[in-house]
Each structure stands twice: as structure tokens, then as C-alpha cells.
Amino acid sequence: MNKKFLHLTTAQFAKLHNINKCTLHYYDEIGLFSPNNKGENNYRYYDALQSIEFEYIRMFKELNMSIEEIKKYTAKPNAKDFITIIDKKNIEIEEQITKLKKIQNLLKNKKEQLLLSNEKENMTIEIVQCEQEELLTAQFAFKDEDLQRLFSYMKETWGIEQCRAGVGSYISLEKVKNKNFEEYDGLFTPSLSKNKNTLIRAKRKYLCGYIKGKWDNLPKMYEKMLEYAQKNQLQLTGYAYEIGLNDFAISNENEYVTQILIKIKNNT
């Protein structure tokens, strides 16, 4: 094999691995990865065969191993310790894959909500078929002046990842009929994972309403939905579920779209 190929300058080695040569100087300085050879001109050279070692070091860094952890292993590489690293990192990778899949599903659902919010006109009422859904709920009888405490409460109750899935509120049909909107019954969020403390929102038809703008118009929307149900001989039951469809995607609160779902007792 050509000697020039075996011995590479810092610049050549950096180019081969598509990195800045300052990185190699730094690794050499801290004793993590250094050139193996010294030439007649006292210049130091990397062996081409060091490329594999260097790429494993880069892989370890991508796996979030610390410099000290990498140095400890590379000082005395052996099969037993490498297998231990592999087993540990495989567990971490699986956890990361699970987390990313949850985020992917969250983004997919959010896209569907945004497209839906763009389609619906203000005060639209329709009957929709909903699939079964697991909801996490929390009793929180909030009033307008309590809204500043909502986020802290939700984060403590469900965790930040669950909050990103979207949070809505629910109110009993009895309160809706009595126009008692001062105090809701609680909060809900679509469950991201299996949980014993979930509320199952049944698979069936729901009366669905869409309202654009501030929440001040919600009582008017509920009035229209009750009139629609009466006119079409629909028996409503349970709770009314409210959730925003386009939060964090608007610059004016008048563009905010709220979806309301109320279960229909009879499937006519």
C-alpha cells in the first residue's frame, strides 16, 4: 500500500471525514484522539486505518456519550465494555424512537386539526362520526380569572409532552342547558399512552359545532346547537367537549377556531 495513503496530514484527515481540522486539534489536545505517527520533518500524521476508530468516536458522541466516557473506553477498548455500551444505547435509542413516534403522531393530528379549522365557517353545525378516543381528564373548576393558573396545573398533572397534544375543557350538558358557563367541570387531553386513569369517549355520532373568535360567543353557539338538536329530534347526553383547533397557528385571537362535541344518544 502506498505510504502516502497510509499517512495523512491533519488537513487531509479532516477532509476525508468532512470535519473542521480544529476539531482534530481539540481532540488531540484533550487526549481523546491523536495522530499515530511522526514523520522525518517532525510533522505528525494520522494512519488511514485510524479512520475506523475516529468514526466510532463520532458515533459515541452522537449517542450522547461524554468525552470522559469515550476516553475511558478508548484508553482500553474491549469486547465486554463495548457490548455493555451497545446494550445501554439500544435501550436509549428505543426510548427515543418511541418519543419521536409520539411527536410524529402529535404533528399529524395537529395538521389534520389545522386543515379542518381552515375548512369550517363560523357557527357551522354538523353531525360527525367519531372513533373511540381515550382522554386524560382533570377536575378543575376554573373561572376566567383562573386562566393564568391553567398551564402550571396542566403541566404538573399530565406533564409537558401530554400538554403539547392539546388541552380542552368539558362542561355538563345540564349546565349548558341552564346557561351556566361560569364554572366548567374540568379539562381533558387526548391520551398519548396507555393509562389506567383515562376516560373513554365512545365511538358514535356527535353533534359538532365550530366557532371562530373569542370565547364570548360560546353561549350563543350552544344555543344554536341545542336548537339544531331539537329541530332534528336528536337526544344529546353527557358532556360538551371544547378544544381549540388552531392554537399556535394564528396571530389574531379572532381567527381562533373552537370545536365543540356533544354525544348523540340516539344514532339517527
Secondary structure as GFF3:
##gff-version 3
##sequence-region A 1 268
A	DSSP	alpha_helix	3	6	.	.	.	ID=ss1
A	DSSP	beta_strand	7	8	.	.	.	ID=ss2
A	DSSP	alpha_helix	10	16	.	.	.	ID=ss3
A	DSSP	alpha_helix	21	29	.	.	.	ID=ss4
A	DSSP	beta_strand	37	38	.	.	.	ID=ss5
A	DSSP	beta_strand	44	47	.	.	.	ID=ss6
A	DSSP	alpha_helix	50	62	.	.	.	ID=ss7
A	DSSP	alpha_helix	67	75	.	.	.	ID=ss8
A	DSSP	alpha_helix	79	119	.	.	.	ID=ss9
A	DSSP	beta_strand	124	130	.	.	.	ID=ss10
A	DSSP	beta_strand	133	139	.	.	.	ID=ss11
A	DSSP	three_ten_helix	144	149	.	.	.	ID=ss12
A	DSSP	alpha_helix	150	158	.	.	.	ID=ss13
A	DSSP	alpha_helix	160	164	.	.	.	ID=ss14
A	DSSP	beta_strand	168	172	.	.	.	ID=ss15
A	DSSP	alpha_helix	173	177	.	.	.	ID=ss16
A	DSSP	beta_strand	186	190	.	.	.	ID=ss17
A	DSSP	beta_strand	198	201	.	.	.	ID=ss18
A	DSSP	beta_strand	204	212	.	.	.	ID=ss19
A	DSSP	three_ten_helix	215	217	.	.	.	ID=ss20
A	DSSP	alpha_helix	218	231	.	.	.	ID=ss21
A	DSSP	beta_strand	236	244	.	.	.	ID=ss22
A	DSSP	three_ten_helix	253	255	.	.	.	ID=ss23
A	DSSP	beta_strand	257	264	.	.	.	ID=ss24
###
